[in-house]
């Protein structure tokens, strides 16, 4: 029985467990199969990077009080962050990579920068 390439249907020569006729077909197949998962990751990474850029632009001193409305106006999405940590006082600080924010109240955020060692 002749084996067929899983991507293009051409005959496959070589090892008995070979599934594709060429590297190009193998790459095309995996890109197509994984495209929806990769698209979701790209979308989330885009949001995280935008959030980080906004925090960097508004926090030039390392610690800055900013109205929540200003973050929202620039397109900040509070649903996405890379990690969070609890402060000594029990509040939660959310980070987009090394840039973070702490909700002081409903209207004000304290922007902070994590010291990277």
C-alpha positions as CSV (number, residue, x, y, z in Angstrom):
1,X,0.0,0.0,0.0
2,X,1.4,3.4,-1.0
3,X,1.5,6.0,1.7
4,X,0.2,9.5,1.0
5,X,1.4,12.9,2.4
6,X,-1.0,14.1,5.1
7,X,-0.8,17.6,3.7
8,X,-0.8,17.4,-0.1
9,X,-1.7,13.7,-0.8
10,X,1.5,13.1,-2.8
11,X,3.2,9.7,-2.4
12,X,5.7,9.5,0.5
13,X,9.0,7.8,0.0
14,X,11.5,6.9,2.8
15,X,11.0,5.6,6.3
16,X,7.9,3.5,7.1
17,X,6.7,6.0,9.7
18,X,7.1,9.1,7.5
19,X,3.9,11.1,7.2
20,X,4.9,14.0,4.9
21,X,6.6,14.2,1.5
22,X,8.7,17.3,2.4
23,X,9.6,19.7,5.2
24,X,7.3,22.3,3.6
25,X,4.3,20.0,3.8
26,X,5.1,19.1,7.4
27,X,5.4,22.8,8.4
28,X,2.2,23.7,6.5
29,X,0.3,20.9,8.1
30,X,1.3,21.8,11.7
31,X,0.7,25.6,11.0
32,X,-2.8,24.8,9.8
33,X,-3.6,22.5,12.7
34,X,-2.3,24.8,15.3
35,X,-3.5,28.1,13.8
36,X,-6.4,28.7,16.1
37,X,-4.4,28.0,19.2
38,X,-1.6,30.2,17.9
39,X,-4.0,33.0,17.0
40,X,-5.4,33.0,20.6
41,X,-1.9,33.3,22.1
42,X,-1.0,36.1,19.7
43,X,-4.1,38.0,20.7
44,X,-3.4,37.6,24.4
45,X,0.3,38.6,24.0
46,X,-0.8,41.7,22.1
47,X,-3.1,42.7,25.0
48,X,-0.4,42.1,27.6
49,X,2.2,44.1,25.6
50,X,-0.3,47.0,25.2
51,X,-1.0,46.9,28.9
52,X,2.7,47.0,29.7
53,X,3.3,49.9,27.2
54,X,0.6,51.9,28.9
55,X,2.0,51.3,32.4
56,X,5.5,52.3,31.2
57,X,4.2,55.5,29.6
58,X,2.4,56.5,32.8
59,X,4.9,55.5,35.4
60,X,8.2,57.4,34.8
61,X,9.2,57.5,38.5
62,X,8.7,53.9,39.5
63,X,5.7,54.7,41.7
64,X,2.9,56.9,40.4
65,X,-0.8,57.4,41.3
66,X,-3.0,57.4,38.3
67,X,-6.7,57.6,37.8
68,X,-8.3,54.3,36.6
69,X,-10.1,56.4,33.9
70,X,-6.7,57.4,32.4
71,X,-5.7,53.7,32.0
72,X,-9.1,52.9,30.5
73,X,-8.9,55.8,28.0
74,X,-5.5,54.5,26.7
75,X,-7.0,51.0,26.2
76,X,-5.8,49.2,29.3
77,X,-7.5,45.8,29.9
78,X,-7.6,44.9,33.6
79,X,-8.6,41.3,32.8
80,X,-5.1,40.5,31.5
81,X,-1.9,40.3,33.6
82,X,1.1,38.0,33.8
83,X,1.3,37.5,37.5
84,X,0.2,39.0,40.8
85,X,1.6,39.2,44.3
86,X,0.3,40.1,47.7
87,X,1.7,43.1,49.5
88,X,2.6,43.2,53.2
89,X,-0.7,44.9,53.9
90,X,-2.7,42.1,52.2
91,X,-3.5,44.0,48.9
92,X,-3.0,42.4,45.6
93,X,-0.6,43.9,43.0
94,X,-1.1,42.8,39.4
95,X,1.8,42.8,36.9
96,X,2.2,42.9,33.2
97,X,5.7,41.5,33.1
98,X,7.8,43.9,35.4
99,X,5.2,46.7,35.3
100,X,2.4,46.6,37.9
101,X,-0.5,48.3,39.5
102,X,-2.3,48.2,42.8
103,X,-5.9,49.3,43.1
104,X,-5.9,52.0,45.8
105,X,-9.7,52.4,45.5
106,X,-12.2,52.2,42.7
107,X,-10.9,55.4,41.0
108,X,-7.1,55.3,41.7
109,X,-4.3,52.9,40.9
110,X,-0.7,53.0,42.2
111,X,1.6,52.1,39.4
112,X,4.8,50.3,40.4
113,X,7.8,48.8,38.8
114,X,9.2,45.4,39.9
115,X,13.0,45.5,40.4
116,X,14.4,42.9,38.1
117,X,17.6,41.3,39.4
